[in-house]
């Protein structure tokens, strides 16, 4: 396991910045996935949904809500959730 002693100060700043901005990064990724879901079909759509579920989990969205979104298979509902998160920022 690595410790902060193994990283230069510059690397430590980059790592800290990433973790400080992880929520915004996940939200941006989720926003991109909404667009991808509108365009995807078949196996590609399934893959995009799996990625969206992963992003939602990282953002702390309750499993019940994630399951509902996934069951509905409706990118519009996911887009509305992204809008909710953006309004909070």
PyMOL Python script that loads the backbone (N, CA, C, O; Angstrom):
from pymol import cmd

cmd.read_pdbstr("""\
ATOM      1  N   UNK A   1       0.845  -1.185   0.000  1.00  0.00           N
ATOM      2  CA  UNK A   1       0.000   0.000   0.000  1.00  0.00           C
ATOM      3  C   UNK A   1       0.882   1.237   0.000  1.00  0.00           C
ATOM      4  O   UNK A   1       1.857   1.306   0.749  1.00  0.00           O
ATOM      5  N   UNK A   2       0.551   2.203  -0.824  1.00  0.00           N
ATOM      6  CA  UNK A   2       1.347   3.417  -0.946  1.00  0.00           C
ATOM      7  C   UNK A   2       0.968   4.415   0.141  1.00  0.00           C
ATOM      8  O   UNK A   2      -0.171   4.460   0.605  1.00  0.00           O
ATOM      9  N   UNK A   3       1.950   5.205   0.527  1.00  0.00           N
ATOM     10  CA  UNK A   3       1.684   6.295   1.454  1.00  0.00           C
ATOM     11  C   UNK A   3       1.995   7.589   0.755  1.00  0.00           C
ATOM     12  O   UNK A   3       2.575   7.594  -0.331  1.00  0.00           O
ATOM     13  N   UNK A   4       1.611   8.694   1.373  1.00  0.00           N
ATOM     14  CA  UNK A   4       1.849   9.991   0.743  1.00  0.00           C
ATOM     15  C   UNK A   4       3.339  10.273   0.596  1.00  0.00           C
ATOM     16  O   UNK A   4       3.732  11.132  -0.193  1.00  0.00           O
ATOM     17  N   UNK A   5       4.160   9.565   1.342  1.00  0.00           N
ATOM     18  CA  UNK A   5       5.608   9.761   1.242  1.00  0.00           C
ATOM     19  C   UNK A   5       6.144   9.285  -0.108  1.00  0.00           C
ATOM     20  O   UNK A   5       7.226   9.697  -0.528  1.00  0.00           O
ATOM     21  N   UNK A   6       5.400   8.432  -0.775  1.00  0.00           N
ATOM     22  CA  UNK A   6       5.838   7.898  -2.060  1.00  0.00           C
ATOM     23  C   UNK A   6       5.501   8.823  -3.221  1.00  0.00           C
ATOM     24  O   UNK A   6       5.906   8.563  -4.354  1.00  0.00           O
ATOM     25  N   UNK A   7       4.771   9.888  -2.958  1.00  0.00           N
ATOM     26  CA  UNK A   7       4.360  10.814  -4.008  1.00  0.00           C
ATOM     27  C   UNK A   7       5.038  12.160  -3.810  1.00  0.00           C
ATOM     28  O   UNK A   7       5.244  12.615  -2.685  1.00  0.00           O
ATOM     29  N   UNK A   8       5.379  12.788  -4.934  1.00  0.00           N
ATOM     30  CA  UNK A   8       5.948  14.138  -4.848  1.00  0.00           C
ATOM     31  C   UNK A   8       4.851  15.100  -4.402  1.00  0.00           C
ATOM     32  O   UNK A   8       3.670  14.754  -4.437  1.00  0.00           O
ATOM     33  N   UNK A   9       5.227  16.285  -3.990  1.00  0.00           N
ATOM     34  CA  UNK A   9       4.228  17.283  -3.574  1.00  0.00           C
ATOM     35  C   UNK A   9       3.268  17.583  -4.717  1.00  0.00           C
ATOM     36  O   UNK A   9       2.066  17.743  -4.503  1.00  0.00           O
ATOM     37  N   UNK A  10       3.800  17.659  -5.929  1.00  0.00           N
ATOM     38  CA  UNK A  10       2.962  17.914  -7.110  1.00  0.00           C
ATOM     39  C   UNK A  10       1.938  16.795  -7.285  1.00  0.00           C
ATOM     40  O   UNK A  10       0.762  17.067  -7.525  1.00  0.00           O
ATOM     41  N   UNK A  11       2.371  15.547  -7.168  1.00  0.00           N
ATOM     42  CA  UNK A  11       1.459  14.411  -7.305  1.00  0.00           C
ATOM     43  C   UNK A  11       0.410  14.423  -6.201  1.00  0.00           C
ATOM     44  O   UNK A  11      -0.756  14.111  -6.443  1.00  0.00           O
ATOM     45  N   UNK A  12       0.826  14.784  -4.983  1.00  0.00           N
ATOM     46  CA  UNK A  12      -0.115  14.854  -3.868  1.00  0.00           C
ATOM     47  C   UNK A  12      -1.195  15.900  -4.131  1.00  0.00           C
ATOM     48  O   UNK A  12      -2.358  15.684  -3.793  1.00  0.00           O
ATOM     49  N   UNK A  13      -0.821  17.038  -4.733  1.00  0.00           N
ATOM     50  CA  UNK A  13      -1.788  18.084  -5.053  1.00  0.00           C
ATOM     51  C   UNK A  13      -2.786  17.596  -6.100  1.00  0.00           C
ATOM     52  O   UNK A  13      -3.983  17.867  -6.007  1.00  0.00           O
ATOM     53  N   UNK A  14      -2.278  16.876  -7.094  1.00  0.00           N
ATOM     54  CA  UNK A  14      -3.150  16.338  -8.148  1.00  0.00           C
ATOM     55  C   UNK A  14      -4.141  15.346  -7.544  1.00  0.00           C
ATOM     56  O   UNK A  14      -5.330  15.386  -7.859  1.00  0.00           O
ATOM     57  N   UNK A  15      -3.661  14.469  -6.691  1.00  0.00           N
ATOM     58  CA  UNK A  15      -4.526  13.469  -6.053  1.00  0.00           C
ATOM     59  C   UNK A  15      -5.571  14.165  -5.183  1.00  0.00           C
ATOM     60  O   UNK A  15      -6.750  13.815  -5.233  1.00  0.00           O
ATOM     61  N   UNK A  16      -5.152  15.135  -4.396  1.00  0.00           N
ATOM     62  CA  UNK A  16      -6.077  15.874  -3.532  1.00  0.00           C
ATOM     63  C   UNK A  16      -7.124  16.594  -4.369  1.00  0.00           C
ATOM     64  O   UNK A  16      -8.306  16.585  -4.028  1.00  0.00           O
ATOM     65  N   UNK A  17      -6.699  17.214  -5.456  1.00  0.00           N
ATOM     66  CA  UNK A  17      -7.622  17.926  -6.336  1.00  0.00           C
ATOM     67  C   UNK A  17      -8.662  16.970  -6.911  1.00  0.00           C
ATOM     68  O   UNK A  17      -9.846  17.299  -6.986  1.00  0.00           O
ATOM     69  N   UNK A  18      -8.214  15.797  -7.311  1.00  0.00           N
ATOM     70  CA  UNK A  18      -9.142  14.802  -7.854  1.00  0.00           C
ATOM     71  C   UNK A  18     -10.215  14.454  -6.821  1.00  0.00           C
ATOM     72  O   UNK A  18     -11.407  14.473  -7.126  1.00  0.00           O
ATOM     73  N   UNK A  19      -9.790  14.140  -5.611  1.00  0.00           N
ATOM     74  CA  UNK A  19     -10.753  13.749  -4.580  1.00  0.00           C
ATOM     75  C   UNK A  19     -11.640  14.911  -4.156  1.00  0.00           C
ATOM     76  O   UNK A  19     -12.809  14.705  -3.830  1.00  0.00           O
ATOM     77  N   UNK A  20     -11.105  16.124  -4.155  1.00  0.00           N
ATOM     78  CA  UNK A  20     -11.911  17.296  -3.827  1.00  0.00           C
ATOM     79  C   UNK A  20     -12.995  17.543  -4.877  1.00  0.00           C
ATOM     80  O   UNK A  20     -14.064  18.065  -4.561  1.00  0.00           O
ATOM     81  N   UNK A  21     -12.712  17.166  -6.125  1.00  0.00           N
ATOM     82  CA  UNK A  21     -13.631  17.421  -7.237  1.00  0.00           C
ATOM     83  C   UNK A  21     -14.338  16.169  -7.743  1.00  0.00           C
ATOM     84  O   UNK A  21     -14.955  16.187  -8.808  1.00  0.00           O
ATOM     85  N   UNK A  22     -14.249  15.100  -6.992  1.00  0.00           N
ATOM     86  CA  UNK A  22     -14.807  13.820  -7.442  1.00  0.00           C
ATOM     87  C   UNK A  22     -16.294  13.914  -7.741  1.00  0.00           C
ATOM     88  O   UNK A  22     -16.764  13.311  -8.705  1.00  0.00           O
ATOM     89  N   UNK A  23     -17.041  14.654  -6.941  1.00  0.00           N
ATOM     90  CA  UNK A  23     -18.482  14.796  -7.180  1.00  0.00           C
ATOM     91  C   UNK A  23     -18.771  15.463  -8.507  1.00  0.00           C
ATOM     92  O   UNK A  23     -19.635  15.014  -9.261  1.00  0.00           O
ATOM     93  N   UNK A  24     -18.049  16.537  -8.794  1.00  0.00           N
ATOM     94  CA  UNK A  24     -18.236  17.253 -10.063  1.00  0.00           C
ATOM     95  C   UNK A  24     -17.820  16.385 -11.244  1.00  0.00           C
ATOM     96  O   UNK A  24     -18.442  16.422 -12.305  1.00  0.00           O
ATOM     97  N   UNK A  25     -16.769  15.610 -11.049  1.00  0.00           N
ATOM     98  CA  UNK A  25     -16.299  14.717 -12.114  1.00  0.00           C
ATOM     99  C   UNK A  25     -17.360  13.653 -12.399  1.00  0.00           C
ATOM    100  O   UNK A  25     -17.670  13.373 -13.557  1.00  0.00           O
ATOM    101  N   UNK A  26     -17.913  13.065 -11.344  1.00  0.00           N
ATOM    102  CA  UNK A  26     -18.957  12.046 -11.513  1.00  0.00           C
ATOM    103  C   UNK A  26     -20.194  12.633 -12.176  1.00  0.00           C
ATOM    104  O   UNK A  26     -20.812  11.994 -13.027  1.00  0.00           O
ATOM    105  N   UNK A  27     -20.551  13.842 -11.787  1.00  0.00           N
ATOM    106  CA  UNK A  27     -21.721  14.501 -12.372  1.00  0.00           C
ATOM    107  C   UNK A  27     -21.506  14.769 -13.858  1.00  0.00           C
ATOM    108  O   UNK A  27     -22.416  14.570 -14.662  1.00  0.00           O
ATOM    109  N   UNK A  28     -20.320  15.215 -14.224  1.00  0.00           N
ATOM    110  CA  UNK A  28     -19.997  15.451 -15.629  1.00  0.00           C
ATOM    111  C   UNK A  28     -20.069  14.149 -16.422  1.00  0.00           C
ATOM    112  O   UNK A  28     -20.613  14.116 -17.526  1.00  0.00           O
ATOM    113  N   UNK A  29     -19.522  13.088 -15.857  1.00  0.00           N
ATOM    114  CA  UNK A  29     -19.536  11.782 -16.517  1.00  0.00           C
ATOM    115  C   UNK A  29     -20.977  11.297 -16.685  1.00  0.00           C
ATOM    116  O   UNK A  29     -21.345  10.769 -17.735  1.00  0.00           O
ATOM    117  N   UNK A  30     -21.781  11.481 -15.649  1.00  0.00           N
ATOM    118  CA  UNK A  30     -23.175  11.063 -15.715  1.00  0.00           C
ATOM    119  C   UNK A  30     -23.926  11.839 -16.792  1.00  0.00           C
ATOM    120  O   UNK A  30     -24.755  11.278 -17.507  1.00  0.00           O
ATOM    121  N   UNK A  31     -23.636  13.106 -16.899  1.00  0.00           N
ATOM    122  CA  UNK A  31     -24.254  13.944 -17.923  1.00  0.00           C
ATOM    123  C   UNK A  31     -23.907  13.430 -19.324  1.00  0.00           C
ATOM    124  O   UNK A  31     -24.763  13.387 -20.208  1.00  0.00           O
ATOM    125  N   UNK A  32     -22.663  13.047 -19.511  1.00  0.00           N
ATOM    126  CA  UNK A  32     -22.240  12.498 -20.808  1.00  0.00           C
ATOM    127  C   UNK A  32     -22.939  11.167 -21.082  1.00  0.00           C
ATOM    128  O   UNK A  32     -23.307  10.875 -22.220  1.00  0.00           O
ATOM    129  N   UNK A  33     -23.118  10.370 -20.038  1.00  0.00           N
ATOM    130  CA  UNK A  33     -23.777   9.076 -20.207  1.00  0.00           C
ATOM    131  C   UNK A  33     -25.241   9.230 -20.597  1.00  0.00           C
ATOM    132  O   UNK A  33     -25.778   8.394 -21.323  1.00  0.00           O
ATOM    133  N   UNK A  34     -25.891  10.286 -20.125  1.00  0.00           N
ATOM    134  CA  UNK A  34     -27.282  10.532 -20.521  1.00  0.00           C
ATOM    135  C   UNK A  34     -27.354  10.684 -22.039  1.00  0.00           C
ATOM    136  O   UNK A  34     -28.201  10.074 -22.691  1.00  0.00           O
ATOM    137  N   UNK A  35     -26.475  11.489 -22.585  1.00  0.00           N
ATOM    138  CA  UNK A  35     -26.437  11.681 -24.042  1.00  0.00           C
ATOM    139  C   UNK A  35     -26.177  10.356 -24.746  1.00  0.00           C
ATOM    140  O   UNK A  35     -26.838  10.026 -25.731  1.00  0.00           O
ATOM    141  N   UNK A  36     -25.213   9.601 -24.234  1.00  0.00           N
ATOM    142  CA  UNK A  36     -24.887   8.305 -24.836  1.00  0.00           C
ATOM    143  C   UNK A  36     -26.085   7.359 -24.796  1.00  0.00           C
ATOM    144  O   UNK A  36     -26.321   6.613 -25.746  1.00  0.00           O
ATOM    145  N   UNK A  37     -26.839   7.389 -23.699  1.00  0.00           N
ATOM    146  CA  UNK A  37     -27.996   6.500 -23.573  1.00  0.00           C
ATOM    147  C   UNK A  37     -29.085   6.825 -24.587  1.00  0.00           C
ATOM    148  O   UNK A  37     -29.743   5.923 -25.106  1.00  0.00           O
ATOM    149  N   UNK A  38     -29.276   8.107 -24.868  1.00  0.00           N
ATOM    150  CA  UNK A  38     -30.271   8.480 -25.879  1.00  0.00           C
ATOM    151  C   UNK A  38     -29.923   7.877 -27.240  1.00  0.00           C
ATOM    152  O   UNK A  38     -30.812   7.551 -28.028  1.00  0.00           O
ATOM    153  N   UNK A  39     -28.632   7.731 -27.509  1.00  0.00           N
ATOM    154  CA  UNK A  39     -28.182   7.273 -28.828  1.00  0.00           C
ATOM    155  C   UNK A  39     -27.921   5.774 -28.902  1.00  0.00           C
ATOM    156  O   UNK A  39     -27.913   5.199 -29.990  1.00  0.00           O
ATOM    157  N   UNK A  40     -27.707   5.142 -27.759  1.00  0.00           N
ATOM    158  CA  UNK A  40     -27.283   3.735 -27.745  1.00  0.00           C
ATOM    159  C   UNK A  40     -28.458   2.781 -27.897  1.00  0.00           C
ATOM    160  O   UNK A  40     -29.590   3.071 -27.511  1.00  0.00           O
ATOM    161  N   UNK A  41     -28.138   1.635 -28.473  1.00  0.00           N
ATOM    162  CA  UNK A  41     -29.115   0.562 -28.630  1.00  0.00           C
ATOM    163  C   UNK A  41     -28.459  -0.761 -28.278  1.00  0.00           C
ATOM    164  O   UNK A  41     -27.238  -0.897 -28.344  1.00  0.00           O
ATOM    165  N   UNK A  42     -29.270  -1.728 -27.906  1.00  0.00           N
ATOM    166  CA  UNK A  42     -28.787  -3.079 -27.676  1.00  0.00           C
ATOM    167  C   UNK A  42     -27.742  -3.184 -26.589  1.00  0.00           C
ATOM    168  O   UNK A  42     -27.887  -2.641 -25.494  1.00  0.00           O
ATOM    169  N   UNK A  43     -26.672  -3.907 -26.927  1.00  0.00           N
ATOM    170  CA  UNK A  43     -25.616  -4.186 -25.963  1.00  0.00           C
ATOM    171  C   UNK A  43     -24.914  -2.902 -25.512  1.00  0.00           C
ATOM    172  O   UNK A  43     -24.535  -2.775 -24.348  1.00  0.00           O
ATOM    173  N   UNK A  44     -24.745  -1.967 -26.420  1.00  0.00           N
ATOM    174  CA  UNK A  44     -24.103  -0.692 -26.071  1.00  0.00           C
ATOM    175  C   UNK A  44     -24.932   0.061 -25.042  1.00  0.00           C
ATOM    176  O   UNK A  44     -24.383   0.689 -24.137  1.00  0.00           O
ATOM    177  N   UNK A  45     -26.239   0.000 -25.177  1.00  0.00           N
ATOM    178  CA  UNK A  45     -27.124   0.679 -24.216  1.00  0.00           C
ATOM    179  C   UNK A  45     -26.990   0.045 -22.829  1.00  0.00           C
ATOM    180  O   UNK A  45     -26.944   0.742 -21.815  1.00  0.00           O
ATOM    181  N   UNK A  46     -26.928  -1.267 -22.805  1.00  0.00           N
ATOM    182  CA  UNK A  46     -26.757  -1.982 -21.537  1.00  0.00           C
ATOM    183  C   UNK A  46     -25.440  -1.572 -20.861  1.00  0.00           C
ATOM    184  O   UNK A  46     -25.395  -1.364 -19.649  1.00  0.00           O
ATOM    185  N   UNK A  47     -24.393  -1.459 -21.645  1.00  0.00           N
ATOM    186  CA  UNK A  47     -23.093  -1.044 -21.116  1.00  0.00           C
ATOM    187  C   UNK A  47     -23.160   0.369 -20.553  1.00  0.00           C
ATOM    188  O   UNK A  47     -22.612   0.635 -19.483  1.00  0.00           O
ATOM    189  N   UNK A  48     -23.816   1.264 -21.254  1.00  0.00           N
ATOM    190  CA  UNK A  48     -23.950   2.651 -20.788  1.00  0.00           C
ATOM    191  C   UNK A  48     -24.752   2.714 -19.492  1.00  0.00           C
ATOM    192  O   UNK A  48     -24.432   3.506 -18.606  1.00  0.00           O
ATOM    193  N   UNK A  49     -25.788   1.890 -19.373  1.00  0.00           N
ATOM    194  CA  UNK A  49     -26.563   1.857 -18.140  1.00  0.00           C
ATOM    195  C   UNK A  49     -25.707   1.359 -16.977  1.00  0.00           C
ATOM    196  O   UNK A  49     -25.797   1.890 -15.870  1.00  0.00           O
ATOM    197  N   UNK A  50     -24.887   0.355 -17.217  1.00  0.00           N
ATOM    198  CA  UNK A  50     -23.999  -0.149 -16.158  1.00  0.00           C
ATOM    199  C   UNK A  50     -23.047   0.948 -15.700  1.00  0.00           C
ATOM    200  O   UNK A  50     -22.781   1.088 -14.507  1.00  0.00           O
ATOM    201  N   UNK A  51     -22.539   1.717 -16.643  1.00  0.00           N
ATOM    202  CA  UNK A  51     -21.649   2.822 -16.296  1.00  0.00           C
ATOM    203  C   UNK A  51     -22.401   3.901 -15.515  1.00  0.00           C
ATOM    204  O   UNK A  51     -21.866   4.472 -14.565  1.00  0.00           O
ATOM    205  N   UNK A  52     -23.626   4.173 -15.915  1.00  0.00           N
ATOM    206  CA  UNK A  52     -24.436   5.178 -15.222  1.00  0.00           C
ATOM    207  C   UNK A  52     -24.735   4.725 -13.796  1.00  0.00           C
ATOM    208  O   UNK A  52     -24.678   5.528 -12.864  1.00  0.00           O
ATOM    209  N   UNK A  53     -25.048   3.463 -13.626  1.00  0.00           N
ATOM    210  CA  UNK A  53     -25.310   2.924 -12.285  1.00  0.00           C
ATOM    211  C   UNK A  53     -24.067   3.089 -11.413  1.00  0.00           C
ATOM    212  O   UNK A  53     -24.172   3.481 -10.251  1.00  0.00           O
ATOM    213  N   UNK A  54     -22.899   2.793 -11.964  1.00  0.00           N
ATOM    214  CA  UNK A  54     -21.643   2.967 -11.220  1.00  0.00           C
ATOM    215  C   UNK A  54     -21.439   4.413 -10.796  1.00  0.00           C
ATOM    216  O   UNK A  54     -21.038   4.677  -9.662  1.00  0.00           O
ATOM    217  N   UNK A  55     -21.711   5.351 -11.696  1.00  0.00           N
ATOM    218  CA  UNK A  55     -21.565   6.773 -11.380  1.00  0.00           C
ATOM    219  C   UNK A  55     -22.562   7.191 -10.301  1.00  0.00           C
ATOM    220  O   UNK A  55     -22.220   7.950  -9.394  1.00  0.00           O
ATOM    221  N   UNK A  56     -23.779   6.700 -10.402  1.00  0.00           N
ATOM    222  CA  UNK A  56     -24.801   7.031  -9.406  1.00  0.00           C
ATOM    223  C   UNK A  56     -24.418   6.496  -8.030  1.00  0.00           C
ATOM    224  O   UNK A  56     -24.623   7.164  -7.016  1.00  0.00           O
ATOM    225  N   UNK A  57     -23.864   5.295  -8.004  1.00  0.00           N
ATOM    226  CA  UNK A  57     -23.427   4.714  -6.731  1.00  0.00           C
ATOM    227  C   UNK A  57     -22.315   5.559  -6.111  1.00  0.00           C
ATOM    228  O   UNK A  57     -22.317   5.810  -4.905  1.00  0.00           O
ATOM    229  N   UNK A  58     -21.375   5.992  -6.933  1.00  0.00           N
ATOM    230  CA  UNK A  58     -20.276   6.834  -6.439  1.00  0.00           C
ATOM    231  C   UNK A  58     -20.796   8.155  -5.893  1.00  0.00           C
ATOM    232  O   UNK A  58     -20.201   8.734  -4.984  1.00  0.00           O
ATOM    233  N   UNK A  59     -21.898   8.626  -6.441  1.00  0.00           N
ATOM    234  CA  UNK A  59     -22.471   9.900  -6.014  1.00  0.00           C
ATOM    235  C   UNK A  59     -23.364   9.739  -4.784  1.00  0.00           C
ATOM    236  O   UNK A  59     -23.868  10.726  -4.247  1.00  0.00           O
ATOM    237  N   UNK A  60     -23.558   8.508  -4.342  1.00  0.00           N
ATOM    238  CA  UNK A  60     -24.342   8.273  -3.136  1.00  0.00           C
ATOM    239  C   UNK A  60     -25.844   8.234  -3.329  1.00  0.00           C
ATOM    240  O   UNK A  60     -26.598   8.404  -2.371  1.00  0.00           O
ATOM    241  N   UNK A  61     -26.288   8.012  -4.559  1.00  0.00           N
ATOM    242  CA  UNK A  61     -27.723   7.911  -4.833  1.00  0.00           C
ATOM    243  C   UNK A  61     -28.224   6.594  -4.212  1.00  0.00           C
ATOM    244  O   UNK A  61     -27.594   5.550  -4.386  1.00  0.00           O
ATOM    245  N   UNK A  62     -29.340   6.641  -3.500  1.00  0.00           N
ATOM    246  CA  UNK A  62     -29.868   5.420  -2.876  1.00  0.00           C
ATOM    247  C   UNK A  62     -30.139   4.311  -3.896  1.00  0.00           C
ATOM    248  O   UNK A  62     -30.597   4.566  -5.010  1.00  0.00           O
ATOM    249  N   UNK A  63     -29.843   3.078  -3.485  1.00  0.00           N
ATOM    250  CA  UNK A  63     -30.001   1.921  -4.372  1.00  0.00           C
ATOM    251  C   UNK A  63     -31.420   1.810  -4.914  1.00  0.00           C
ATOM    252  O   UNK A  63     -31.614   1.458  -6.077  1.00  0.00           O
ATOM    253  N   UNK A  64     -32.404   2.104  -4.088  1.00  0.00           N
ATOM    254  CA  UNK A  64     -33.812   2.017  -4.513  1.00  0.00           C
ATOM    255  C   UNK A  64     -34.074   2.953  -5.699  1.00  0.00           C
ATOM    256  O   UNK A  64     -34.776   2.588  -6.642  1.00  0.00           O
ATOM    257  N   UNK A  65     -33.508   4.154  -5.641  1.00  0.00           N
ATOM    258  CA  UNK A  65     -33.706   5.112  -6.745  1.00  0.00           C
ATOM    259  C   UNK A  65     -32.949   4.661  -7.994  1.00  0.00           C
ATOM    260  O   UNK A  65     -33.450   4.790  -9.111  1.00  0.00           O
ATOM    261  N   UNK A  66     -31.752   4.136  -7.798  1.00  0.00           N
ATOM    262  CA  UNK A  66     -30.973   3.627  -8.934  1.00  0.00           C
ATOM    263  C   UNK A  66     -31.727   2.484  -9.608  1.00  0.00           C
ATOM    264  O   UNK A  66     -31.843   2.442 -10.832  1.00  0.00           O
ATOM    265  N   UNK A  67     -32.241   1.556  -8.793  1.00  0.00           N
ATOM    266  CA  UNK A  67     -32.989   0.412  -9.339  1.00  0.00           C
ATOM    267  C   UNK A  67     -34.211   0.879 -10.129  1.00  0.00           C
ATOM    268  O   UNK A  67     -34.528   0.324 -11.181  1.00  0.00           O
ATOM    269  N   UNK A  68     -34.893   1.902  -9.612  1.00  0.00           N
ATOM    270  CA  UNK A  68     -36.063   2.436 -10.315  1.00  0.00           C
ATOM    271  C   UNK A  68     -35.663   3.020 -11.676  1.00  0.00           C
ATOM    272  O   UNK A  68     -36.309   2.756 -12.690  1.00  0.00           O
ATOM    273  N   UNK A  69     -34.594   3.813 -11.679  1.00  0.00           N
ATOM    274  CA  UNK A  69     -34.126   4.405 -12.943  1.00  0.00           C
ATOM    275  C   UNK A  69     -33.755   3.317 -13.946  1.00  0.00           C
ATOM    276  O   UNK A  69     -34.095   3.391 -15.127  1.00  0.00           O
ATOM    277  N   UNK A  70     -33.059   2.321 -13.451  1.00  0.00           N
ATOM    278  CA  UNK A  70     -32.598   1.238 -14.334  1.00  0.00           C
ATOM    279  C   UNK A  70     -33.784   0.458 -14.894  1.00  0.00           C
ATOM    280  O   UNK A  70     -33.804   0.112 -16.075  1.00  0.00           O
ATOM    281  N   UNK A  71     -34.767   0.186 -14.045  1.00  0.00           N
ATOM    282  CA  UNK A  71     -35.945  -0.569 -14.477  1.00  0.00           C
ATOM    283  C   UNK A  71     -36.725   0.202 -15.538  1.00  0.00           C
ATOM    284  O   UNK A  71     -37.226  -0.387 -16.496  1.00  0.00           O
ATOM    285  N   UNK A  72     -36.825   1.508 -15.369  1.00  0.00           N
ATOM    286  CA  UNK A  72     -37.563   2.340 -16.324  1.00  0.00           C
ATOM    287  C   UNK A  72     -36.852   2.420 -17.677  1.00  0.00           C
ATOM    288  O   UNK A  72     -37.495   2.578 -18.715  1.00  0.00           O
ATOM    289  N   UNK A  73     -35.522   2.310 -17.657  1.00  0.00           N
ATOM    290  CA  UNK A  73     -34.717   2.364 -18.891  1.00  0.00           C
ATOM    291  C   UNK A  73     -35.061   3.609 -19.716  1.00  0.00           C
ATOM    292  O   UNK A  73     -35.228   3.550 -20.934  1.00  0.00           O
ATOM    293  N   UNK A  74     -35.159   4.742 -19.002  1.00  0.00           N
ATOM    294  CA  UNK A  74     -35.560   5.994 -19.637  1.00  0.00           C
ATOM    295  C   UNK A  74     -34.500   7.065 -19.375  1.00  0.00           C
ATOM    296  O   UNK A  74     -34.406   7.571 -18.257  1.00  0.00           O
ATOM    297  N   UNK A  75     -33.701   7.420 -20.386  1.00  0.00           N
ATOM    298  CA  UNK A  75     -32.662   8.429 -20.192  1.00  0.00           C
ATOM    299  C   UNK A  75     -33.199   9.781 -19.735  1.00  0.00           C
ATOM    300  O   UNK A  75     -32.473  10.549 -19.103  1.00  0.00           O
ATOM    301  N   UNK A  76     -34.449  10.080 -20.041  1.00  0.00           N
ATOM    302  CA  UNK A  76     -35.041  11.352 -19.626  1.00  0.00           C
ATOM    303  C   UNK A  76     -35.098  11.446 -18.101  1.00  0.00           C
ATOM    304  O   UNK A  76     -34.839  12.506 -17.531  1.00  0.00           O
ATOM    305  N   UNK A  77     -35.436  10.342 -17.446  1.00  0.00           N
ATOM    306  CA  UNK A  77     -35.471  10.331 -15.979  1.00  0.00           C
ATOM    307  C   UNK A  77     -34.075  10.551 -15.405  1.00  0.00           C
ATOM    308  O   UNK A  77     -33.907  11.253 -14.408  1.00  0.00           O
ATOM    309  N   UNK A  78     -33.086   9.951 -16.037  1.00  0.00           N
ATOM    310  CA  UNK A  78     -31.705  10.134 -15.602  1.00  0.00           C
ATOM    311  C   UNK A  78     -31.271  11.585 -15.818  1.00  0.00           C
ATOM    312  O   UNK A  78     -30.560  12.157 -14.992  1.00  0.00           O
ATOM    313  N   UNK A  79     -31.699  12.165 -16.918  1.00  0.00           N
ATOM    314  CA  UNK A  79     -31.377  13.566 -17.208  1.00  0.00           C
ATOM    315  C   UNK A  79     -31.971  14.487 -16.140  1.00  0.00           C
ATOM    316  O   UNK A  79     -31.333  15.458 -15.730  1.00  0.00           O
ATOM    317  N   UNK A  80     -33.183  14.184 -15.692  1.00  0.00           N
ATOM    318  CA  UNK A  80     -33.816  14.988 -14.645  1.00  0.00           C
ATOM    319  C   UNK A  80     -33.043  14.889 -13.335  1.00  0.00           C
ATOM    320  O   UNK A  80     -32.924  15.875 -12.607  1.00  0.00           O
ATOM    321  N   UNK A  81     -32.519  13.708 -13.035  1.00  0.00           N
ATOM    322  CA  UNK A  81     -31.713  13.537 -11.834  1.00  0.00           C
ATOM    323  C   UNK A  81     -30.424  14.351 -11.933  1.00  0.00           C
ATOM    324  O   UNK A  81     -30.000  14.972 -10.959  1.00  0.00           O
ATOM    325  N   UNK A  82     -29.807  14.345 -13.106  1.00  0.00           N
ATOM    326  CA  UNK A  82     -28.595  15.148 -13.330  1.00  0.00           C
ATOM    327  C   UNK A  82     -28.917  16.623 -13.102  1.00  0.00           C
ATOM    328  O   UNK A  82     -28.132  17.340 -12.482  1.00  0.00           O
ATOM    329  N   UNK A  83     -30.059  17.075 -13.598  1.00  0.00           N
ATOM    330  CA  UNK A  83     -30.484  18.469 -13.387  1.00  0.00           C
ATOM    331  C   UNK A  83     -30.645  18.770 -11.904  1.00  0.00           C
ATOM    332  O   UNK A  83     -30.269  19.850 -11.448  1.00  0.00           O
ATOM    333  N   UNK A  84     -31.203  17.819 -11.138  1.00  0.00           N
ATOM    334  CA  UNK A  84     -31.340  18.001  -9.685  1.00  0.00           C
ATOM    335  C   UNK A  84     -29.981  18.216  -9.041  1.00  0.00           C
ATOM    336  O   UNK A  84     -29.804  19.124  -8.229  1.00  0.00           O
ATOM    337  N   UNK A  85     -29.026  17.377  -9.407  1.00  0.00           N
ATOM    338  CA  UNK A  85     -27.687  17.485  -8.832  1.00  0.00           C
ATOM    339  C   UNK A  85     -27.023  18.806  -9.224  1.00  0.00           C
ATOM    340  O   UNK A  85     -26.359  19.440  -8.404  1.00  0.00           O
ATOM    341  N   UNK A  86     -27.206  19.212 -10.469  1.00  0.00           N
ATOM    342  CA  UNK A  86     -26.595  20.460 -10.928  1.00  0.00           C
ATOM    343  C   UNK A  86     -27.187  21.664 -10.201  1.00  0.00           C
ATOM    344  O   UNK A  86     -26.486  22.641  -9.936  1.00  0.00           O
ATOM    345  N   UNK A  87     -28.469  21.590  -9.882  1.00  0.00           N
ATOM    346  CA  UNK A  87     -29.126  22.683  -9.168  1.00  0.00           C
ATOM    347  C   UNK A  87     -28.578  22.816  -7.752  1.00  0.00           C
ATOM    348  O   UNK A  87     -28.592  23.906  -7.180  1.00  0.00           O
ATOM    349  N   UNK A  88     -28.099  21.717  -7.187  1.00  0.00           N
ATOM    350  CA  UNK A  88     -27.559  21.736  -5.832  1.00  0.00           C
ATOM    351  C   UNK A  88     -26.156  22.327  -5.769  1.00  0.00           C
ATOM    352  O   UNK A  88     -25.702  22.756  -4.709  1.00  0.00           O
ATOM    353  N   UNK A  89     -25.477  22.348  -6.904  1.00  0.00           N
ATOM    354  CA  UNK A  89     -24.089  22.849  -6.909  1.00  0.00           C
ATOM    355  C   UNK A  89     -24.025  24.335  -7.032  1.00  0.00           C
ATOM    356  O   UNK A  89     -22.935  24.907  -7.051  1.00  0.00           O
TER     357      UNK A  89
END
""", "prot")
cmd.dss("prot")
cmd.show_as("cartoon", "prot")
cmd.util.cbc("prot")
cmd.orient("prot")
